[in-house]
Amino acid sequence: MKRTATDLRSHLYEVLDQVAKTGIPVEVSRGGVDLCIVRKSSLEVRKTKRAPRVLKGLIVGNPDDLIHSEWAWNEGRDL
């Protein structure tokens, strides 16, 4: 549903109640710019976080052994 800013001003609470109840976004045109009123829960569905990627076999061996390893780029520097 598309409305002008003037129409929205006249029916603001009705529009907000409608969006909250139905979840259907309402488009508003203001100064040549199109805006949208959406229910926040609708946005959260689209912005789901993905689980971190697991790279199996990236470290071959015991990861704890890497803590005390000496690296060539580390020589002569006190980190």
Helices and strands as residue ranges (DSSP letters): E 2-4, H 5-10, H 12-22, E 26-30, E 33-37, H 40-46, G 63-66, G 72-74
